[in-house]
Amino acid sequence: MNNVIKKICLVILGLLQGTLGSYLALLGWAFAFPETSPGAKDYVEDMSFVPLGYFIMFAWLAIMITAMILLRKNKANFLSFILPWFMGLVACLVAVFVIL
C-alpha cells in the first residue's frame, strides 16, 4: 500500500513539474531574454525582470536535477515521474504555443 501511494505521488509530482514547472521555465526564459533594444521605451523596465528570469530558470533546473538524482536508483520510480512529466510538458507546450 505504501508503494502505491509513493507511485501516485510521483505521478502527481511529474504532472505538476511537467505543466507548471515547464510554464514557469518558459516564463523565466521570457524574463531573462526580453526582446527589446537599448533605445526602446520599456527597456529599463524589461531589464529589471532579467534577474527574476534567471532565478526562475535556475529553480526549475535545480528541481529537475534533484528529481533525477533521487529517482535514478529505481527504474520504476523514475518512469513513474518521467512519463507524466513528459505528458505535462507536451500539454504545457500545446497550451502555450497552440492555444495561447
C-alpha positions as CSV (number, residue, x, y, z in Angstrom):
1,M,0.0,0.0,0.0
2,N,2.8,2.4,0.8
3,N,4.5,1.7,-2.6
4,V,1.2,2.6,-4.4
5,I,0.9,5.9,-2.5
6,K,4.5,6.7,-3.4
7,K,3.8,5.9,-7.1
8,I,0.7,8.1,-7.1
9,C,2.7,11.0,-5.5
10,L,5.4,10.6,-8.1
11,V,2.8,10.7,-10.9
12,I,1.3,13.9,-9.4
13,L,4.7,15.5,-9.0
14,G,5.6,14.6,-12.6
15,L,2.4,16.1,-14.0
16,L,2.8,19.3,-11.9
17,Q,6.5,19.6,-12.8
18,G,5.7,19.0,-16.4
19,T,2.9,21.5,-16.7
20,L,3.5,24.2,-14.1
21,G,7.3,23.8,-14.0
22,S,7.7,24.0,-17.7
23,Y,5.4,27.0,-17.9
24,L,7.5,28.7,-15.2
25,A,10.7,27.8,-17.1
26,L,9.3,29.4,-20.3
27,L,8.2,32.4,-18.3
28,G,11.8,32.6,-16.8
29,W,13.2,32.4,-20.3
30,A,10.9,35.3,-21.4
31,F,12.0,37.4,-18.5
32,A,15.7,36.6,-18.8
33,F,15.9,37.3,-22.5
34,P,13.5,40.1,-23.3
35,E,13.1,41.2,-27.0
36,T,13.8,44.9,-26.5
37,S,16.6,47.1,-27.8
38,P,18.5,49.5,-25.7
39,G,16.7,52.5,-27.2
40,A,13.2,51.2,-26.6
41,K,10.8,53.0,-24.2
42,D,10.3,49.9,-22.0
43,Y,14.0,48.8,-22.0
44,V,14.7,49.7,-18.4
45,E,11.5,48.0,-17.1
46,D,12.2,44.9,-19.2
47,M,15.8,44.7,-17.9
48,S,14.6,44.8,-14.3
49,F,13.0,41.4,-14.7
50,V,16.1,39.7,-16.0
51,P,17.4,38.5,-12.6
52,L,13.9,37.1,-11.8
53,G,14.0,35.2,-15.1
54,Y,17.4,33.7,-14.2
55,F,16.2,32.8,-10.8
56,I,13.1,31.0,-12.1
57,M,15.1,29.0,-14.6
58,F,17.7,28.1,-12.0
59,A,15.0,26.9,-9.6
60,W,13.4,24.8,-12.3
61,L,16.7,23.3,-13.2
62,A,17.6,22.6,-9.6
63,I,14.3,20.8,-9.0
64,M,14.7,18.7,-12.2
65,I,18.3,17.7,-11.3
66,T,17.4,16.8,-7.8
67,A,14.5,14.7,-9.0
68,M,16.7,12.9,-11.5
69,I,19.4,12.2,-8.9
70,L,16.9,10.9,-6.3
71,L,14.9,8.8,-8.8
72,R,17.7,7.3,-10.9
73,K,18.3,4.4,-8.4
74,N,14.9,2.8,-9.0
75,K,13.8,2.5,-12.6
76,A,10.1,2.1,-11.8
77,N,10.0,5.3,-9.7
78,F,12.0,7.1,-12.4
79,L,9.4,6.1,-15.1
80,S,6.6,7.0,-12.7
81,F,8.0,10.5,-12.7
82,I,9.3,10.9,-16.3
83,L,6.3,9.7,-18.2
84,P,3.8,12.1,-16.5
85,W,6.4,14.8,-16.7
86,F,6.7,14.4,-20.5
87,M,2.9,14.4,-20.8
88,G,2.7,17.6,-18.7
89,L,5.5,19.1,-20.9
90,V,3.6,18.4,-24.1
91,A,0.4,19.8,-22.5
92,C,2.2,22.9,-21.5
93,L,3.8,23.4,-24.9
94,V,0.4,22.9,-26.6
95,A,-1.3,25.3,-24.2
96,V,1.4,28.0,-24.7
97,F,2.1,27.7,-28.4
98,V,-1.2,26.4,-29.9
99,I,-4.0,27.7,-27.6
100,L,-2.5,31.0,-26.4
